[in-house]
Amino acid sequence: MTSTVGQITDEAVDRLRSTIGVAVPHVAPPHYLSPNHDAFRHVAESYGDDNPLWWDESYAAQTRWQGAMAPPALIGGDSLVGEDEVTEKPDGVGGDPLRGVHAFYASSAREWWAPLRPNRRVHRRNALVAALDKSSSFAARAIHEWSAQVFADDEGAMLAGQYRNMIRTERTKARATKKYESIELKTWSDDEIAEIDRAYAAECRRGGTPRLWEDVSEGDTLGPLIKGPLTVTDMVCWHVGMGTGMYRVRPLRLAWENRRRIPRFYSAGPDNVPDVQQRVHWDPTAARAAGNPTTFDYGRMRETWLIHLCTDWMGDDAWLWKLECEFRLFNYVGDLHTVTGTVTRKYLAEGGRPAVDVRLEARNQRGVVTAPGEATILLPSSEHGQVRLPDPPGNATSLAGVLDAVIDDFADR
């Protein structure tokens, strides 16, 4: 019998789709069990955001929210928060129907419905919500595998949803394209660094000055927000706030235990010492061995940069409702990104909520947009009053109900 491992077959896709909506435990426990003001601050600072709304109670008490709340990036982040409602896989659920098929994290969509306050426990429910059959520019067939995490706090408030798109392609076809051979790494002159410094100095957070809906017009711009030139130190600081991700990277004896748990995630370097595959983000030798010119960031990092642009622009009395983005190309150490946005639509959203849609982009010094995105922001209004929080999908009052509504939404894609 011919092996189908590493191939996308109709049977495998059908088996994958049979698990849509089946809640399963997450692959990693939460980094923060009961996130407090310090956790809020550490997460925000990990992507360069110093807004006191996230951690300073005396400042936050003067805003529409009357107290500190988590930065949007914290409620989700793959493994940042959320104790699983479902702690064991149901009988008959296990394994990957597309085993051996290449997977890469291509895009993300997020929405937020209520603030997370300090010292609250967070509950999480996880499930596959869609498996969309798509064509690809570099492989004959691709499956867009959308998984969802939805979150509620310990008082029952539905907080947020995070939806990850893993694109699955057959490896032999995907490897035929050599995408990174032409990348030239940047060396910056003193004058260029001085220009970047001036751009940082010119950045301004809206903060406590409300941005009223009536004062915004279609075509208005957001930013620029400068990020970089990227350093390994930036990645270290990212991990300080964001944790070490779904593979639970750990040091010393804990690393040994982790290596016993997932041995294929470890490989030996030139010194024959086993280390995590994830070191491509901070070890140039490992990055080059993987076909890249040097170390590079996480796509999720650039997503937080788009979030940062929105929250800086909208002011502390507004609400970031939705944001989605793609992770198109790597962001290498030494790369500079300029993050900007444009208001594309001004309207009254559901329930008469004043809203704007924004087109976002993170563009590197080569002029290439590596992370395009879109966001919807709710703004205070002189006519309609303070921001009213959006309803969760389907007006659900449980995480199971939210997931059902999300699956219905993805069915229309």
Secondary structure, DSSP 8 states (H G I E B T S, - for coil): ----TT---HHHHHHHHTTBT--B--SS--S-SS--HHHHHHHHHHTT---GGGT-HHHHTTSTT-S----GGGS-TTTTS-EES--S--TT--S-TTTTSEEEEEEEEEEE-S---TT--EEEEEEEEEEEEE--SSSS-EEEEEEEEEEEETT--EEEEEEEEEEEE-HHHHTT---STT-------HHHHHHHHHHHHH----TTS---GGG--TT-EEEEEEE-S--HHHHHHHHHHH-STTTT---HHHHHHHHHH-GGGEEE-TT--EEEGGGGGT-HHHHHHTT-SS-B--HHHHHHHHHHHHHHHH-TTSEEEEEEEE--S--BTT--EEEEEEEEEEEEEGGGEEEEEEEEEEEETTS-EEEEEEEEEE--BTTTBS------GGG-SSHHHHHHHHHHHHHT-
